[in-house]
Amino acid sequence: MERREREICEVTLWGSAGNMLLLVFKFVAAVAGQSSAMMADAIHSLSDFLTDIVVIVFVKMGAKPQDKSHDYGHGKFETFATLIIGVALIAAAIGIIVAAAGNIADWMSGTDLEAPGMLALWAALVSIAVKELLYQYTARRGRRLGSQAMIANAWHHRSDALSSVGSAIGIGGAIMFGGRFTVLDPVASIIVALMLLRVAYTLIKASVEELTDGSLPDDVEQEIIDIICSFPDISEPHNLRTRHIGNNIAIEAHIRMNGDMTLSQAHDIASAIEGKLKQRFGQSTHVGLHMEPKK
Protein backbone atom coordinates (compact mmCIF):
# COMPACT_ATOMS: atom_id res chain seq x y z
CA MET A 1 0.00 0.00 0.00
CA GLU A 2 1.43 3.37 -1.05
CA ARG A 3 1.96 6.11 1.54
CA ARG A 4 -0.82 8.34 0.17
CA GLU A 5 -3.32 5.49 0.14
CA ARG A 6 -2.26 4.45 3.65
CA GLU A 7 -2.72 7.99 5.01
CA ILE A 8 -6.16 8.33 3.42
CA CYS A 9 -7.25 5.02 4.94
CA GLU A 10 -5.83 6.04 8.34
CA VAL A 11 -7.71 9.36 8.40
CA THR A 12 -10.91 7.72 7.18
CA LEU A 13 -10.69 4.99 9.82
CA TRP A 14 -10.39 7.62 12.56
CA GLY A 15 -13.48 9.32 11.17
CA SER A 16 -15.25 5.98 10.91
CA ALA A 17 -14.54 5.22 14.57
CA GLY A 18 -15.94 8.62 15.57
CA ASN A 19 -19.01 8.08 13.40
CA MET A 20 -19.65 4.67 14.92
CA LEU A 21 -19.51 5.99 18.49
CA LEU A 22 -21.76 8.95 17.64
CA LEU A 23 -24.14 6.68 15.76
CA VAL A 24 -24.73 4.49 18.83
CA PHE A 25 -24.94 7.51 21.17
CA LYS A 26 -27.44 9.32 18.94
CA PHE A 27 -29.73 6.33 18.49
CA VAL A 28 -29.80 5.76 22.25
CA ALA A 29 -30.40 9.48 22.89
CA ALA A 30 -33.11 9.63 20.19
CA VAL A 31 -35.03 6.72 21.69
CA ALA A 32 -34.51 7.67 25.33
CA GLY A 33 -35.05 11.39 24.68
CA GLN A 34 -37.95 10.83 22.26
CA SER A 35 -36.53 13.26 19.68
CA SER A 36 -37.34 13.00 15.98
CA ALA A 37 -34.58 15.49 15.18
CA MET A 38 -32.02 13.35 16.99
CA MET A 39 -33.26 10.23 15.19
CA ALA A 40 -32.75 12.05 11.87
CA ASP A 41 -29.30 13.07 13.11
CA ALA A 42 -28.54 9.44 13.92
CA ILE A 43 -29.58 8.37 10.42
CA HIS A 44 -27.23 11.05 9.07
CA SER A 45 -24.39 9.59 11.14
CA LEU A 46 -25.21 6.17 9.71
CA SER A 47 -24.78 7.60 6.20
CA ASP A 48 -21.42 9.04 7.32
CA PHE A 49 -20.30 5.62 8.53
CA LEU A 50 -21.30 3.97 5.26
CA THR A 51 -19.53 6.61 3.15
CA ASP A 52 -16.34 6.07 5.16
CA ILE A 53 -16.42 2.49 3.91
CA VAL A 54 -16.98 3.75 0.34
CA VAL A 55 -13.94 6.05 0.58
CA ILE A 56 -11.64 3.28 1.83
CA VAL A 57 -12.74 0.83 -0.87
CA PHE A 58 -12.60 3.26 -3.79
CA VAL A 59 -9.34 4.94 -2.77
CA LYS A 60 -7.68 1.53 -2.78
CA MET A 61 -9.08 0.88 -6.25
CA GLY A 62 -8.04 4.34 -7.46
CA ALA A 63 -4.46 3.86 -6.24
CA LYS A 64 -3.87 0.92 -8.58
CA PRO A 65 -1.34 1.69 -11.34
CA GLN A 66 -2.24 1.62 -15.02
CA ASP A 67 -2.72 -1.79 -16.55
CA LYS A 68 -3.74 -3.35 -19.84
CA SER A 69 -7.41 -2.46 -19.41
CA HIS A 70 -6.84 1.01 -17.86
CA ASP A 71 -4.15 2.86 -19.81
CA TYR A 72 -4.68 6.04 -17.77
CA GLY A 73 -4.77 4.31 -14.39
CA HIS A 74 -7.71 3.97 -12.00
CA GLY A 75 -7.85 7.53 -10.62
CA LYS A 76 -11.50 8.09 -11.51
CA PHE A 77 -12.60 5.46 -9.01
CA GLU A 78 -11.88 8.07 -6.33
CA THR A 79 -13.98 10.60 -8.23
CA PHE A 80 -16.75 8.04 -8.39
CA ALA A 81 -16.50 7.70 -4.60
CA THR A 82 -17.06 11.46 -4.31
CA LEU A 83 -20.19 11.10 -6.46
CA ILE A 84 -21.50 8.33 -4.20
CA ILE A 85 -20.92 10.50 -1.13
CA GLY A 86 -22.91 13.31 -2.75
CA VAL A 87 -25.78 10.93 -3.52
CA ALA A 88 -25.66 9.63 0.06
CA LEU A 89 -25.97 13.21 1.31
CA ILE A 90 -29.07 13.72 -0.82
CA ALA A 91 -30.60 10.50 0.49
CA ALA A 92 -29.90 11.56 4.09
CA ALA A 93 -31.39 15.02 3.49
CA ILE A 94 -34.54 13.60 1.91
CA GLY A 95 -34.97 11.19 4.82
CA ILE A 96 -34.69 14.07 7.29
CA ILE A 97 -37.21 16.18 5.35
CA VAL A 98 -39.76 13.36 5.06
CA ALA A 99 -39.58 12.55 8.78
CA ALA A 100 -39.78 16.21 9.81
CA ALA A 101 -42.66 16.93 7.42
CA GLY A 102 -44.65 14.11 9.00
CA ASN A 103 -44.15 15.59 12.46
CA ILE A 104 -45.08 19.09 11.28
CA ALA A 105 -48.26 17.71 9.63
CA ASP A 106 -49.20 16.05 12.93
CA TRP A 107 -48.56 19.33 14.77
CA MET A 108 -50.71 21.30 12.32
CA SER A 109 -53.57 18.84 12.78
CA GLY A 110 -53.57 19.65 16.49
CA THR A 111 -51.39 16.87 17.82
CA ASP A 112 -49.05 17.98 20.59
CA LEU A 113 -45.53 16.83 19.88
CA GLU A 114 -43.73 15.49 22.91
CA ALA A 115 -40.81 17.63 24.07
CA PRO A 116 -37.47 15.81 23.75
CA GLY A 117 -35.35 14.94 26.79
CA MET A 118 -32.05 16.50 27.90
CA LEU A 119 -30.09 13.45 26.74
CA ALA A 120 -31.02 14.31 23.15
CA LEU A 121 -29.72 17.86 23.62
CA TRP A 122 -26.43 16.62 25.07
CA ALA A 123 -26.06 14.19 22.17
CA ALA A 124 -26.47 17.07 19.71
CA LEU A 125 -23.90 19.22 21.50
CA VAL A 126 -21.34 16.40 21.69
CA SER A 127 -21.93 15.63 18.00
CA ILE A 128 -21.27 19.26 17.00
CA ALA A 129 -17.90 19.27 18.77
CA VAL A 130 -16.76 15.84 17.57
CA LYS A 131 -17.86 16.26 13.96
CA GLU A 132 -16.32 19.72 13.58
CA LEU A 133 -13.00 18.32 14.86
CA LEU A 134 -13.27 15.46 12.36
CA TYR A 135 -14.04 17.95 9.58
CA GLN A 136 -10.98 20.08 10.35
CA TYR A 137 -8.72 17.03 10.61
CA THR A 138 -10.01 15.29 7.46
CA ALA A 139 -10.15 18.45 5.31
CA ARG A 140 -6.60 19.48 6.27
CA ARG A 141 -5.19 16.04 5.47
CA GLY A 142 -7.32 15.77 2.32
CA ARG A 143 -5.98 19.06 0.94
CA ARG A 144 -2.42 18.03 1.75
CA LEU A 145 -2.85 14.66 0.00
CA GLY A 146 -4.88 16.14 -2.88
CA SER A 147 -7.75 13.70 -2.32
CA GLN A 148 -11.15 14.82 -3.56
CA ALA A 149 -12.84 11.89 -1.84
CA MET A 150 -11.31 12.85 1.51
CA ILE A 151 -12.37 16.47 1.13
CA ALA A 152 -15.88 15.34 0.19
CA ASN A 153 -15.93 13.09 3.24
CA ALA A 154 -14.76 16.02 5.38
CA TRP A 155 -17.78 17.98 4.18
CA HIS A 156 -19.91 15.02 5.15
CA HIS A 157 -18.50 15.40 8.69
CA ARG A 158 -19.34 19.10 8.68
CA SER A 159 -22.80 18.47 7.26
CA ASP A 160 -23.41 16.17 10.22
CA ALA A 161 -22.16 18.91 12.55
CA LEU A 162 -24.56 21.38 10.91
CA SER A 163 -27.33 18.84 11.23
CA SER A 164 -26.56 18.59 14.93
CA VAL A 165 -26.64 22.40 15.22
CA GLY A 166 -30.16 22.35 13.83
CA SER A 167 -31.07 19.51 16.14
CA ALA A 168 -29.63 21.36 19.15
CA ILE A 169 -31.63 24.51 18.31
CA GLY A 170 -34.82 22.56 17.79
CA ILE A 171 -34.38 20.31 20.81
CA GLY A 172 -33.23 23.19 23.03
CA GLY A 173 -36.16 25.38 21.98
CA ALA A 174 -38.64 22.57 22.50
CA ILE A 175 -37.25 21.84 25.98
CA MET A 176 -37.05 25.48 27.00
CA PHE A 177 -40.47 26.66 25.77
CA GLY A 178 -42.44 23.41 25.55
CA GLY A 179 -46.08 23.32 24.45
CA ARG A 180 -46.65 24.27 20.84
CA PHE A 181 -42.98 25.22 20.45
CA THR A 182 -42.07 21.54 20.24
CA VAL A 183 -42.49 21.98 16.45
CA LEU A 184 -39.07 23.70 16.47
CA ASP A 185 -37.52 20.25 16.52
CA PRO A 186 -38.73 19.11 13.04
CA VAL A 187 -38.57 22.64 11.58
CA ALA A 188 -34.86 22.89 12.40
CA SER A 189 -34.30 19.49 10.82
CA ILE A 190 -35.77 20.64 7.51
CA ILE A 191 -33.61 23.78 7.44
CA VAL A 192 -30.47 21.71 7.99
CA ALA A 193 -31.56 19.17 5.36
CA LEU A 194 -31.78 21.96 2.78
CA MET A 195 -28.19 22.93 3.65
CA LEU A 196 -27.15 19.32 3.08
CA LEU A 197 -28.78 19.32 -0.34
CA ARG A 198 -26.72 22.36 -1.33
CA VAL A 199 -23.46 20.66 -0.28
CA ALA A 200 -24.49 17.48 -2.11
CA TYR A 201 -25.20 19.44 -5.30
CA THR A 202 -21.72 20.98 -5.21
CA LEU A 203 -20.03 17.60 -4.78
CA ILE A 204 -22.10 15.86 -7.44
CA LYS A 205 -21.66 18.68 -9.97
CA ALA A 206 -17.85 18.56 -9.66
CA SER A 207 -17.79 14.75 -9.83
CA VAL A 208 -20.03 14.52 -12.89
CA GLU A 209 -17.96 17.18 -14.68
CA GLU A 210 -14.80 15.17 -14.06
CA LEU A 211 -16.34 11.81 -14.94
CA THR A 212 -17.55 13.29 -18.23
CA ASP A 213 -14.05 14.61 -18.99
CA GLY A 214 -14.71 18.29 -18.36
CA SER A 215 -11.80 20.57 -19.24
CA LEU A 216 -9.58 22.24 -16.67
CA PRO A 217 -10.43 25.88 -15.75
CA ASP A 218 -9.49 28.56 -18.29
CA ASP A 219 -6.77 30.02 -16.07
CA VAL A 220 -5.09 26.61 -15.74
CA GLU A 221 -5.23 26.03 -19.50
CA GLN A 222 -3.71 29.48 -20.06
CA GLU A 223 -0.91 28.58 -17.65
CA ILE A 224 -0.25 25.42 -19.67
CA ILE A 225 -0.03 27.44 -22.89
CA ASP A 226 2.31 29.92 -21.20
CA ILE A 227 4.62 27.09 -20.12
CA ILE A 228 4.69 25.65 -23.64
CA CYS A 229 5.36 29.08 -25.18
CA SER A 230 8.23 29.70 -22.75
CA PHE A 231 10.40 27.53 -25.00
CA PRO A 232 11.90 29.69 -27.80
CA ASP A 233 11.74 26.99 -30.47
CA ILE A 234 7.99 26.48 -30.04
CA SER A 235 5.15 28.47 -31.64
CA GLU A 236 1.41 28.38 -32.10
CA PRO A 237 0.31 25.77 -29.53
CA HIS A 238 -3.20 24.67 -30.51
CA ASN A 239 -5.77 21.89 -30.10
CA LEU A 240 -5.18 21.97 -26.36
CA ARG A 241 -7.18 19.32 -24.55
CA THR A 242 -7.22 18.86 -20.79
CA ARG A 243 -9.09 16.75 -18.27
CA HIS A 244 -8.85 15.28 -14.80
CA ILE A 245 -7.95 11.67 -14.14
CA GLY A 246 -8.72 11.37 -10.45
CA ASN A 247 -6.15 13.50 -8.65
CA ASN A 248 -4.00 13.77 -11.78
CA ILE A 249 -4.55 15.64 -15.03
CA ALA A 250 -4.05 14.88 -18.72
CA ILE A 251 -2.70 17.45 -21.18
CA GLU A 252 -2.67 17.05 -24.95
CA ALA A 253 -1.59 19.73 -27.41
CA HIS A 254 -0.26 20.34 -30.89
CA ILE A 255 2.90 22.44 -31.17
CA ARG A 256 4.82 23.82 -34.14
CA MET A 257 8.61 23.59 -34.50
CA ASN A 258 11.23 24.42 -37.07
CA GLY A 259 10.83 21.80 -39.80
CA ASP A 260 14.60 21.63 -40.33
CA MET A 261 15.19 20.23 -36.83
CA THR A 262 16.40 16.68 -36.52
CA LEU A 263 14.08 14.15 -34.90
CA SER A 264 16.48 14.00 -31.95
CA GLN A 265 16.34 17.76 -31.42
CA ALA A 266 12.54 17.83 -31.64
CA HIS A 267 12.32 14.96 -29.17
CA ASP A 268 14.61 16.73 -26.69
CA ILE A 269 12.50 19.90 -26.78
CA ALA A 270 9.23 17.94 -26.40
CA SER A 271 10.74 16.07 -23.45
CA ALA A 272 11.80 19.35 -21.84
CA ILE A 273 8.26 20.74 -22.21
CA GLU A 274 6.83 17.55 -20.73
CA GLY A 275 9.25 17.75 -17.82
CA LYS A 276 8.32 21.36 -17.04
CA LEU A 277 4.59 20.57 -17.17
CA LYS A 278 5.07 17.62 -14.81
CA GLN A 279 7.17 19.77 -12.49
CA ARG A 280 4.24 22.18 -12.27
CA PHE A 281 1.28 19.77 -12.19
CA GLY A 282 2.79 16.58 -10.75
CA GLN A 283 4.91 13.71 -12.00
CA SER A 284 1.83 11.59 -12.72
CA THR A 285 0.53 14.14 -15.22
CA HIS A 286 -0.17 12.62 -18.62
CA VAL A 287 1.35 14.79 -21.37
CA GLY A 288 0.85 14.14 -25.08
CA LEU A 289 2.47 16.52 -27.57
CA HIS A 290 1.93 16.33 -31.33
CA MET A 291 4.75 18.08 -33.20
CA GLU A 292 4.15 19.87 -36.51
CA PRO A 293 6.55 21.81 -38.76
CA LYS A 294 6.14 25.56 -38.95
CA LYS A 295 4.41 26.72 -42.08
C-alpha positions as CSV (number, residue, x, y, z in Angstrom):
1,M,0.0,0.0,0.0
2,E,1.4,3.4,-1.0
3,R,2.0,6.1,1.5
4,R,-0.8,8.3,0.2
5,E,-3.3,5.5,0.1
6,R,-2.3,4.4,3.7
7,E,-2.7,8.0,5.0
8,I,-6.2,8.3,3.4
9,C,-7.3,5.0,4.9
10,E,-5.8,6.0,8.3
11,V,-7.7,9.4,8.4
12,T,-10.9,7.7,7.2
13,L,-10.7,5.0,9.8
14,W,-10.4,7.6,12.6
15,G,-13.5,9.3,11.2
16,S,-15.3,6.0,10.9
17,A,-14.5,5.2,14.6
18,G,-15.9,8.6,15.6
19,N,-19.0,8.1,13.4
20,M,-19.7,4.7,14.9
21,L,-19.5,6.0,18.5
22,L,-21.8,8.9,17.6
23,L,-24.1,6.7,15.8
24,V,-24.7,4.5,18.8
25,F,-24.9,7.5,21.2
26,K,-27.4,9.3,18.9
27,F,-29.7,6.3,18.5
28,V,-29.8,5.8,22.3
29,A,-30.4,9.5,22.9
30,A,-33.1,9.6,20.2
31,V,-35.0,6.7,21.7
32,A,-34.5,7.7,25.3
33,G,-35.0,11.4,24.7
34,Q,-37.9,10.8,22.3
35,S,-36.5,13.3,19.7
36,S,-37.3,13.0,16.0
37,A,-34.6,15.5,15.2
38,M,-32.0,13.4,17.0
39,M,-33.3,10.2,15.2
40,A,-32.8,12.0,11.9
41,D,-29.3,13.1,13.1
42,A,-28.5,9.4,13.9
43,I,-29.6,8.4,10.4
44,H,-27.2,11.0,9.1
45,S,-24.4,9.6,11.1
46,L,-25.2,6.2,9.7
47,S,-24.8,7.6,6.2
48,D,-21.4,9.0,7.3
49,F,-20.3,5.6,8.5
50,L,-21.3,4.0,5.3
51,T,-19.5,6.6,3.1
52,D,-16.3,6.1,5.2
53,I,-16.4,2.5,3.9
54,V,-17.0,3.7,0.3
55,V,-13.9,6.0,0.6
56,I,-11.6,3.3,1.8
57,V,-12.7,0.8,-0.9
58,F,-12.6,3.3,-3.8
59,V,-9.3,4.9,-2.8
60,K,-7.7,1.5,-2.8
61,M,-9.1,0.9,-6.2
62,G,-8.0,4.3,-7.5
63,A,-4.5,3.9,-6.2
64,K,-3.9,0.9,-8.6
65,P,-1.3,1.7,-11.3
66,Q,-2.2,1.6,-15.0
67,D,-2.7,-1.8,-16.5
68,K,-3.7,-3.3,-19.8
69,S,-7.4,-2.5,-19.4
70,H,-6.8,1.0,-17.9
71,D,-4.1,2.9,-19.8
72,Y,-4.7,6.0,-17.8
73,G,-4.8,4.3,-14.4
74,H,-7.7,4.0,-12.0
75,G,-7.9,7.5,-10.6
76,K,-11.5,8.1,-11.5
77,F,-12.6,5.5,-9.0
78,E,-11.9,8.1,-6.3
79,T,-14.0,10.6,-8.2
80,F,-16.8,8.0,-8.4
81,A,-16.5,7.7,-4.6
82,T,-17.1,11.5,-4.3
83,L,-20.2,11.1,-6.5
84,I,-21.5,8.3,-4.2
85,I,-20.9,10.5,-1.1
86,G,-22.9,13.3,-2.7
87,V,-25.8,10.9,-3.5
88,A,-25.7,9.6,0.1
89,L,-26.0,13.2,1.3
90,I,-29.1,13.7,-0.8
91,A,-30.6,10.5,0.5
92,A,-29.9,11.6,4.1
93,A,-31.4,15.0,3.5
94,I,-34.5,13.6,1.9
95,G,-35.0,11.2,4.8
96,I,-34.7,14.1,7.3
97,I,-37.2,16.2,5.4
98,V,-39.8,13.4,5.1
99,A,-39.6,12.5,8.8
100,A,-39.8,16.2,9.8
101,A,-42.7,16.9,7.4
102,G,-44.7,14.1,9.0
103,N,-44.2,15.6,12.5
104,I,-45.1,19.1,11.3
105,A,-48.3,17.7,9.6
106,D,-49.2,16.1,12.9
107,W,-48.6,19.3,14.8
108,M,-50.7,21.3,12.3
109,S,-53.6,18.8,12.8
110,G,-53.6,19.7,16.5
111,T,-51.4,16.9,17.8
112,D,-49.1,18.0,20.6
113,L,-45.5,16.8,19.9
114,E,-43.7,15.5,22.9
115,A,-40.8,17.6,24.1
116,P,-37.5,15.8,23.8
117,G,-35.3,14.9,26.8
118,M,-32.1,16.5,27.9
119,L,-30.1,13.4,26.7
120,A,-31.0,14.3,23.1
121,L,-29.7,17.9,23.6
122,W,-26.4,16.6,25.1
123,A,-26.1,14.2,22.2
124,A,-26.5,17.1,19.7
125,L,-23.9,19.2,21.5
126,V,-21.3,16.4,21.7
127,S,-21.9,15.6,18.0
128,I,-21.3,19.3,17.0
129,A,-17.9,19.3,18.8
130,V,-16.8,15.8,17.6
131,K,-17.9,16.3,14.0
132,E,-16.3,19.7,13.6
133,L,-13.0,18.3,14.9
134,L,-13.3,15.5,12.4
135,Y,-14.0,17.9,9.6
136,Q,-11.0,20.1,10.3
137,Y,-8.7,17.0,10.6
138,T,-10.0,15.3,7.5
139,A,-10.2,18.4,5.3
140,R,-6.6,19.5,6.3
141,R,-5.2,16.0,5.5
142,G,-7.3,15.8,2.3
143,R,-6.0,19.1,0.9
144,R,-2.4,18.0,1.7
145,L,-2.9,14.7,0.0
146,G,-4.9,16.1,-2.9
147,S,-7.8,13.7,-2.3
148,Q,-11.2,14.8,-3.6
149,A,-12.8,11.9,-1.8
150,M,-11.3,12.8,1.5
151,I,-12.4,16.5,1.1
152,A,-15.9,15.3,0.2
153,N,-15.9,13.1,3.2
154,A,-14.8,16.0,5.4
155,W,-17.8,18.0,4.2
156,H,-19.9,15.0,5.1
157,H,-18.5,15.4,8.7
158,R,-19.3,19.1,8.7
159,S,-22.8,18.5,7.3
160,D,-23.4,16.2,10.2
161,A,-22.2,18.9,12.6
162,L,-24.6,21.4,10.9
163,S,-27.3,18.8,11.2
164,S,-26.6,18.6,14.9
165,V,-26.6,22.4,15.2
166,G,-30.2,22.4,13.8
167,S,-31.1,19.5,16.1
168,A,-29.6,21.4,19.2
169,I,-31.6,24.5,18.3
170,G,-34.8,22.6,17.8
171,I,-34.4,20.3,20.8
172,G,-33.2,23.2,23.0
173,G,-36.2,25.4,22.0
174,A,-38.6,22.6,22.5
175,I,-37.3,21.8,26.0
176,M,-37.0,25.5,27.0
177,F,-40.5,26.7,25.8
178,G,-42.4,23.4,25.6
179,G,-46.1,23.3,24.4
180,R,-46.7,24.3,20.8
181,F,-43.0,25.2,20.5
182,T,-42.1,21.5,20.2
183,V,-42.5,22.0,16.5
184,L,-39.1,23.7,16.5
185,D,-37.5,20.2,16.5
186,P,-38.7,19.1,13.0
187,V,-38.6,22.6,11.6
188,A,-34.9,22.9,12.4
189,S,-34.3,19.5,10.8
190,I,-35.8,20.6,7.5
191,I,-33.6,23.8,7.4
192,V,-30.5,21.7,8.0
193,A,-31.6,19.2,5.4
194,L,-31.8,22.0,2.8
195,M,-28.2,22.9,3.6
196,L,-27.1,19.3,3.1
197,L,-28.8,19.3,-0.3
198,R,-26.7,22.4,-1.3
199,V,-23.5,20.7,-0.3
200,A,-24.5,17.5,-2.1
201,Y,-25.2,19.4,-5.3
202,T,-21.7,21.0,-5.2
203,L,-20.0,17.6,-4.8
204,I,-22.1,15.9,-7.4
205,K,-21.7,18.7,-10.0
206,A,-17.8,18.6,-9.7
207,S,-17.8,14.8,-9.8
208,V,-20.0,14.5,-12.9
209,E,-18.0,17.2,-14.7
210,E,-14.8,15.2,-14.1
211,L,-16.3,11.8,-14.9
212,T,-17.6,13.3,-18.2
213,D,-14.0,14.6,-19.0
214,G,-14.7,18.3,-18.4
215,S,-11.8,20.6,-19.2
216,L,-9.6,22.2,-16.7
217,P,-10.4,25.9,-15.8
218,D,-9.5,28.6,-18.3
219,D,-6.8,30.0,-16.1
220,V,-5.1,26.6,-15.7
221,E,-5.2,26.0,-19.5
222,Q,-3.7,29.5,-20.1
223,E,-0.9,28.6,-17.6
224,I,-0.2,25.4,-19.7
225,I,0.0,27.4,-22.9
226,D,2.3,29.9,-21.2
227,I,4.6,27.1,-20.1
228,I,4.7,25.7,-23.6
229,C,5.4,29.1,-25.2
230,S,8.2,29.7,-22.7
231,F,10.4,27.5,-25.0
232,P,11.9,29.7,-27.8
233,D,11.7,27.0,-30.5
234,I,8.0,26.5,-30.0
235,S,5.2,28.5,-31.6
236,E,1.4,28.4,-32.1
237,P,0.3,25.8,-29.5
238,H,-3.2,24.7,-30.5
239,N,-5.8,21.9,-30.1
240,L,-5.2,22.0,-26.4
241,R,-7.2,19.3,-24.6
242,T,-7.2,18.9,-20.8
243,R,-9.1,16.8,-18.3
244,H,-8.9,15.3,-14.8
245,I,-7.9,11.7,-14.1
246,G,-8.7,11.4,-10.4
247,N,-6.2,13.5,-8.6
248,N,-4.0,13.8,-11.8
249,I,-4.6,15.6,-15.0
250,A,-4.0,14.9,-18.7
251,I,-2.7,17.5,-21.2
252,E,-2.7,17.1,-24.9
253,A,-1.6,19.7,-27.4
254,H,-0.3,20.3,-30.9
255,I,2.9,22.4,-31.2
256,R,4.8,23.8,-34.1
257,M,8.6,23.6,-34.5
258,N,11.2,24.4,-37.1
259,G,10.8,21.8,-39.8
260,D,14.6,21.6,-40.3
261,M,15.2,20.2,-36.8
262,T,16.4,16.7,-36.5
263,L,14.1,14.2,-34.9
264,S,16.5,14.0,-32.0
265,Q,16.3,17.8,-31.4
266,A,12.5,17.8,-31.6
267,H,12.3,15.0,-29.2
268,D,14.6,16.7,-26.7
269,I,12.5,19.9,-26.8
270,A,9.2,17.9,-26.4
271,S,10.7,16.1,-23.4
272,A,11.8,19.4,-21.8
273,I,8.3,20.7,-22.2
274,E,6.8,17.5,-20.7
275,G,9.2,17.7,-17.8
276,K,8.3,21.4,-17.0
277,L,4.6,20.6,-17.2
278,K,5.1,17.6,-14.8
279,Q,7.2,19.8,-12.5
280,R,4.2,22.2,-12.3
281,F,1.3,19.8,-12.2
282,G,2.8,16.6,-10.7
283,Q,4.9,13.7,-12.0
284,S,1.8,11.6,-12.7
285,T,0.5,14.1,-15.2
286,H,-0.2,12.6,-18.6
287,V,1.3,14.8,-21.4
288,G,0.9,14.1,-25.1
289,L,2.5,16.5,-27.6
290,H,1.9,16.3,-31.3
291,M,4.7,18.1,-33.2
292,E,4.2,19.9,-36.5
293,P,6.6,21.8,-38.8
294,K,6.1,25.6,-38.9
295,K,4.4,26.7,-42.1
